[in-house]
Amino acid sequence: MTRTRTFAVRVGWEWANFEAVTEPLGRVLVVDDDEVIRQLIAVNLQLEGFEVSTAVDGQDCLDKVADARPDVITLDVMMPRLDGWVTAVRLREEAETAHIRVVMITARAQEHDVRRGHEIGVDAYVTKPFDPNQLIQTVRKLAAVSR
């Protein structure tokens, strides 16, 4: 999906509007059961130029991943139905999704959690509360590698 941005440019004494077509930086699937956090992440990534889809838990993520075709998935750990750990494992097990970059986002910052993420094949680990700019930079780097 291409995006357009409108720019006002002064031409002589008049203002003219121009539209520039820009490509998104990549596609991101944001997965979090907390609506406020999910929307915070989604809006920040959209403002940065990413095409964003959302899912409310791990099962919803697995149901939507084929249609969303994300370059990166931001994945909360503690969610109902299917938690982030199981979701990440299932993403890595399937050939169609094994290549997708995964950022785990969680309040659990213990060393064994980070180690577990590494063993599963998670690409980055961000702890809550997080700096939105740090998350954007992490997603930006991973999306660039995916493309």
C-alpha positions in Angstrom: 0.0 0.0 0.0 1.4 3.4 -1.0 0.8 6.5 1.0 0.4 10.0 -0.1 1.4 13.1 1.7 0.2 16.6 0.8 2.7 19.5 0.9 1.9 23.2 0.5 4.5 25.0 -1.6 4.6 28.7 -2.4 4.7 29.4 -6.1 5.1 33.2 -6.6 2.4 34.8 -4.6 0.2 31.7 -4.5 0.3 28.5 -2.5 -0.1 25.2 -4.4 -0.7 21.8 -2.9 1.3 18.8 -4.1 1.0 15.2 -3.2 4.0 13.0 -2.9 3.7 9.3 -3.0 5.8 7.5 -0.4 6.3 3.8 0.3 5.8 2.6 3.8 8.8 1.6 5.8 7.4 -1.9 6.2 4.4 -3.8 7.6 4.1 -4.4 11.3 1.6 -6.6 13.2 1.2 -5.2 16.8 0.0 -7.9 19.2 -1.1 -6.9 22.8 -4.2 -7.6 24.8 -4.1 -4.2 26.4 -5.9 -1.9 24.0 -4.2 1.3 25.3 -0.7 -0.2 24.7 -1.7 -1.7 21.4 -3.0 1.6 20.1 0.0 3.5 21.5 2.4 1.2 19.6 0.3 1.2 16.5 -0.1 5.0 16.3 3.6 5.7 16.9 4.6 3.2 14.2 2.0 4.7 11.8 3.3 8.2 12.4 6.7 6.9 11.6 5.5 5.6 8.2 4.8 1.9 8.9 1.7 0.1 7.7 0.2 -1.4 10.9 -2.2 -4.2 11.7 -3.2 -5.2 15.2 -4.2 -8.4 17.0 -5.5 -8.8 20.6 -3.6 -12.0 21.5 -1.5 -14.7 20.2 -4.3 -16.7 18.6 -5.5 -13.6 16.9 -2.0 -13.0 15.7 -1.7 -16.5 14.1 -5.2 -16.0 12.5 -4.2 -12.7 11.0 -0.5 -13.1 10.1 -1.1 -14.5 6.6 -3.3 -11.6 5.5 -1.2 -8.9 7.3 2.1 -10.2 5.7 4.2 -8.3 8.3 7.9 -7.7 8.1 7.9 -7.3 11.9 5.6 -8.5 14.8 5.6 -6.7 18.1 4.5 -9.4 20.6 3.4 -9.0 24.2 4.3 -12.0 26.4 1.5 -12.2 28.9 -1.8 -12.5 27.0 -5.0 -14.7 27.3 -5.7 -17.7 25.0 -2.2 -17.9 23.6 0.7 -16.1 25.2 3.7 -14.6 23.4 6.1 -17.4 24.1 3.8 -20.0 22.5 3.0 -17.6 19.7 6.6 -17.0 18.9 7.4 -20.7 18.9 4.5 -21.4 16.4 5.6 -18.5 14.2 9.1 -20.0 14.0 7.8 -23.5 13.4 5.9 -22.6 10.2 7.9 -22.0 7.0 5.5 -19.2 5.9 6.2 -17.2 9.1 9.6 -18.3 10.3 11.3 -15.3 8.5 9.2 -12.6 10.2 11.2 -10.5 12.7 9.7 -10.7 16.2 10.1 -8.1 19.0 9.0 -9.3 22.4 7.5 -6.5 24.5 7.0 -7.3 28.2 7.2 -6.2 31.8 9.2 -9.4 32.5 12.8 -8.4 32.4 14.5 -11.3 34.2 17.6 -12.8 32.6 15.9 -16.2 32.1 13.1 -14.5 30.1 15.6 -12.9 27.8 17.5 -16.2 27.4 14.2 -18.0 26.6 13.4 -15.4 23.9 16.8 -15.9 22.4 16.4 -19.7 22.4 13.0 -19.3 20.6 14.6 -17.1 18.0 13.2 -13.7 19.0 15.0 -10.9 17.2 14.7 -8.2 19.9 13.4 -7.8 23.5 11.9 -4.5 24.8 10.8 -4.2 28.4 7.8 -2.2 29.7 7.6 0.6 30.3 9.4 1.3 27.1 10.5 4.5 25.3 8.4 4.7 22.1 11.4 6.1 20.2 13.5 3.0 21.2 10.8 0.7 20.0 10.5 2.6 16.7 14.2 2.4 16.2 14.2 -1.4 17.0 11.3 -2.0 14.5 12.9 0.2 11.9 16.2 -1.8 12.0 14.4 -5.1 11.9 12.1 -4.0 9.0 15.2 -2.8 7.0 16.8 -6.3 7.5 13.6 -8.0 6.3 13.3 -6.0 3.1 
